[in-house]
Amino acid sequence: MQHPINGKVRLAGPVKRNYCRFFAPSNPLGWADYHIVEERRGTLWVHCHGLKRRKGFELEFVGVPATLRLEAIRLMMGVIRMLRGDGRFAPDTDFGGRFSASRQSFSQVGTFRMSPRSDNDHEHTLRIVDYGEPMQSGFPARLFAAHLVARGQAQTDAKKAEKLFRRAIELFPGEVAQAADTADYDPADGDITGLQIKSNLGGYLGLALALRAQNRTPDACAATADAIARCADWARLYRDHFVQTDDRNDAYMQFWRGLDVLEVAAGRQPGMAASPVADLPGRKSGGFGERLRPVRWV
Ligand SMILES: [Zn+2]
């Protein structure tokens, strides 16, 4: 596919790219040219040229909402950085790691699939899709949601954090977790990887805490109830740990102390919005219900 090369398409001009190349060689911004091309439906195709010299393949996202232009580049840089040193990318390979923020309570996972592009400029490109999904699944909504949640967790401004968590939930409302998704959860270490992948738990919990920080307790409790509706098994484990370790006595803690997990979960589920990503063509329904396949963690 041909596309024009101009300032609108190219992410960073030659000056910035050359600066990184010579003065910040560890910054993947200098390893390739990054192109952002508008697709027919107004979404974006984000891809690079030059990465294959180091990593064997170029990378691409398709179907990126225009408002996520910069987040797409941040996420792509994170994926590239994840594979340290001389490591090379490969098709039909899963990847995982914590690559969106300096501190985040879960690992992100995704899969590389061979892109069907065959023109000289864009061959040897791997499409980044959601974990275990086929190439045709297009935009990786779960991976982007996890990226926004991780950025929200590192954000100290509660209003900015709230915005990131709300955007993450909008992209991926999350599905109801099964017992197996909670099996690895230990409230003392707080790693919610399985529950993030299945239910976007970090999005709801982050939103609740961002609202609590703004003294918007009823909204914080509502966001928490949304989390509990998706992850009832998690809520039981988390409550015991949370009420013991948080000694504040505000209305939010009273919500947790008086919580009947099953009642909240049952009350929320009938009205819970179905996950729109589950209905996309080419997407396996329930593909995240099974346990994770072995992932190359870095
Ligand atoms: Zn291009």
Residues whose N, C-alpha, C, O or C-beta is under 5 A from the ligand:
A	BS01	ZN	H35
